[in-house]
Amino acid sequence: MKPQIRIINADITTLSVEAIVNAANPTLYGGGGVDGAIHDAAGPNLLHACKNIRKSQYPQGLPTGQAVITPGFNLSAKHIIHTVGPVYHKDDLALLADCYRNSLKLAEDHNCKSIAFPSISTGAYGVPITQAVKIVKKVIDSFESQHIKEIILVLHTVNDLEIYLQTFKDG
């Protein structure tokens, strides 16, 4: 089944969905932007969970394009899926598609009915929004789900929202 797509301008930390995606850095220890906001809103137990993931699974840090899942702790979301996006002009942008695919797979594996994504790598990592949205659309258009009924794309600015809306409308 194809999930319904919603594109909104909102604070991802306030959404009542089963999973939100964190545009994390490789340490998983929080940072700026979406990552910092999610860590702040989820509370200190999130950092503890991320430290355990680093200790047990990724001692060198979470590789770009990979994804891991934690509880949502103080968020309305049941889960937080952490993924590390590519840095523009440093990493292969195909890794951005991996971020979305691996996050969707984790949500599917955890029977999530809804998932919300920020615009991964388009902030501090510098990927132009016009390039990112084409990658996002391609991944979502090819995604089939047994569980996920809704994918919400959450944009930080009205300009980014308009670019996403236009790209998804144009097909």
C-alpha positions as a printed NumPy array, in Angstrom:
array([[  0.   ,   0.   ,   0.   ],
       [  1.131,   3.554,  -0.701],
       [  1.145,   5.807,   2.368],
       [ -0.541,   9.196,   2.299],
       [  1.974,  12.068,   2.054],
       [  1.507,  15.273,   4.01 ],
       [  3.844,  18.26 ,   3.688],
       [  3.694,  20.801,   6.505],
       [  5.522,  23.671,   8.199],
       [  5.665,  22.741,  11.893],
       [  7.817,  21.882,  14.883],
       [  8.533,  18.162,  14.453],
       [  8.935,  17.694,  18.222],
       [  5.251,  18.517,  18.8  ],
       [  3.723,  16.048,  16.348],
       [  1.602,  13.133,  17.524],
       [  2.983,  10.428,  15.251],
       [  4.387,   6.994,  15.97 ],
       [  7.904,   7.912,  14.8  ],
       [  9.812,  11.09 ,  14.139],
       [ 13.124,  11.122,  12.323],
       [ 16.079,  12.932,  13.819],
       [ 18.623,  14.422,  11.431],
       [ 21.38 ,  13.341,  13.79 ],
       [ 25.119,  13.798,  13.759],
       [ 27.325,  10.683,  13.897],
       [ 27.88 ,  10.941,  17.678],
       [ 24.11 ,  10.641,  18.364],
       [ 24.704,  12.95 ,  21.335],
       [ 22.622,  15.898,  20.138],
       [ 23.697,  19.065,  18.439],
       [ 22.102,  22.023,  16.738],
       [ 19.001,  22.395,  14.624],
       [ 16.488,  19.531,  14.562],
       [ 18.891,  17.259,  16.435],
       [ 19.22 ,  19.631,  19.384],
       [ 15.491,  20.377,  19.451],
       [ 14.626,  16.667,  19.547],
       [ 17.154,  15.965,  22.309],
       [ 15.861,  18.921,  24.334],
       [ 12.21 ,  17.934,  23.934],
       [ 12.752,  14.201,  24.527],
       [ 14.681,  14.781,  27.744],
       [ 17.88 ,  13.341,  29.236],
       [ 16.892,   9.682,  28.788],
       [ 17.386,  10.096,  25.048],
       [ 21.065,  10.915,  25.49 ],
       [ 21.453,   7.874,  27.746],
       [ 19.817,   5.628,  25.109],
       [ 22.037,   7.073,  22.381],
       [ 25.154,   6.484,  24.479],
       [ 24.096,   2.843,  24.866],
       [ 23.693,   2.505,  21.081],
       [ 27.157,   3.975,  20.582],
       [ 28.63 ,   1.616,  23.173],
       [ 26.933,  -1.554,  21.91 ],
       [ 26.545,  -1.035,  18.141],
       [ 28.412,   1.98 ,  16.738],
       [ 31.484,   2.848,  18.841],
       [ 32.894,   4.918,  15.948],
       [ 29.604,   6.777,  15.456],
       [ 26.554,   6.138,  13.285],
       [ 27.618,   5.959,   9.614],
       [ 26.057,   8.331,   7.099],
       [ 22.89 ,   6.861,   5.612],
       [ 22.296,   4.376,   8.431],
       [ 19.467,   4.617,  10.969],
       [ 18.785,   3.483,  14.544],
       [ 15.682,   3.713,  16.709],
       [ 15.076,   4.775,  20.311],
       [ 11.971,   5.391,  22.374],
       [ 10.429,   8.862,  22.115],
       [ 10.73 ,   9.466,  25.871],
       [  9.078,  12.869,  26.624],
       [  7.826,  13.364,  23.052],
       [  4.343,  12.527,  21.802],
       [  6.048,  10.245,  19.276],
       [  6.519,   6.645,  20.406],
       [  9.868,   6.33 ,  18.58 ],
       [ 12.735,   8.49 ,  17.37 ],
       [ 14.601,   7.229,  14.338],
       [ 18.089,   8.734,  14.144],
       [ 19.839,   8.991,  10.788],
       [ 22.963,  10.82 ,   9.676],
       [ 22.636,  12.704,   6.409],
       [ 25.405,  13.45 ,   3.947],
       [ 27.435,  16.649,   3.996],
       [ 27.186,  18.507,   0.667],
       [ 30.41 ,  18.471,  -1.398],
       [ 31.902,  15.874,   0.963],
       [ 29.644,  12.821,   0.829],
       [ 27.809,  11.018,  -1.952],
       [ 24.235,  12.361,  -2.137],
       [ 23.013,   8.794,  -2.756],
       [ 23.483,   8.453,   0.999],
       [ 20.554,  10.856,   1.457],
       [ 18.259,   8.316,  -0.199],
       [ 19.651,   5.703,   2.205],
       [ 18.667,   7.91 ,   5.158],
       [ 15.037,   7.965,   4.04 ],
       [ 14.943,   4.281,   2.967],
       [ 16.561,   3.014,   6.18 ],
       [ 14.326,   5.201,   8.344],
       [ 11.209,   3.965,   6.556],
       [ 12.403,   0.373,   6.957],
       [ 12.889,   0.827,  10.713],
       [  9.432,   2.392,  11.031],
       [  7.952,  -0.475,   9.03 ],
       [  9.816,  -3.066,  11.14 ],
       [  8.371,  -1.455,  14.293],
       [  4.82 ,  -1.457,  12.882],
       [  4.57 ,   2.342,  12.878],
       [  1.489,   3.737,  11.182],
       [  2.896,   7.26 ,  10.859],
       [  6.342,   8.802,  10.469],
       [  7.496,  12.421,  10.278],
       [ 10.709,  13.507,   8.558],
       [ 12.582,  16.797,   8.728],
       [ 14.429,  17.888,   5.599],
       [ 17.591,  15.877,   6.241],
       [ 20.959,  17.5  ,   5.361],
       [ 19.482,  20.779,   4.058],
       [ 20.491,  22.826,   7.099],
       [ 24.038,  22.822,   8.457],
       [ 25.068,  20.007,   6.077],
       [ 24.373,  22.281,   3.115],
       [ 22.477,  20.07 ,   0.641],
       [ 20.389,  22.41 ,  -1.55 ],
       [ 16.694,  21.91 ,  -0.829],
       [ 15.935,  21.609,  -4.558],
       [ 18.286,  18.617,  -4.844],
       [ 17.175,  17.03 ,  -1.574],
       [ 13.456,  17.11 ,  -2.371],
       [ 13.981,  15.236,  -5.649],
       [ 15.783,  12.471,  -3.773],
       [ 13.089,  12.375,  -1.081],
       [ 10.298,  12.197,  -3.658],
       [ 11.988,   9.362,  -5.549],
       [ 12.401,   7.289,  -2.37 ],
       [  8.841,   7.903,  -1.186],
       [  7.326,   7.249,  -4.63 ],
       [  9.004,   3.829,  -4.721],
       [  8.085,   2.914,  -1.126],
       [  5.459,   0.246,  -0.478],
       [  4.271,  -0.335,   3.073],
       [  2.414,  -2.92 ,   5.088],
       [  2.061,  -0.677,   8.155],
       [  2.867,   2.97 ,   7.429],
       [ -0.281,   4.817,   6.446],
       [  1.1  ,   8.363,   6.587],
       [  4.435,  10.032,   5.856],
       [  4.685,  13.635,   7.013],
       [  7.417,  15.841,   5.594],
       [  8.052,  18.654,   8.059],
       [  9.73 ,  21.795,   6.743],
       [ 11.315,  24.479,   8.856],
       [ 10.61 ,  27.474,   6.583],
       [  7.729,  28.517,   4.373],
       [ 10.141,  28.753,   1.413],
       [ 11.21 ,  25.121,   1.912],
       [  7.56 ,  24.136,   2.294],
       [  6.719,  25.747,  -1.057],
       [  9.615,  23.95 ,  -2.807],
       [  8.476,  20.589,  -1.42 ],
       [  4.812,  21.227,  -2.281],
       [  5.686,  22.231,  -5.849],
       [  8.013,  19.263,  -6.406],
       [  5.475,  16.731,  -5.107],
       [  2.683,  18.394,  -7.097],
       [  4.657,  18.369, -10.365],
       [  5.272,  14.648, -10.061]])
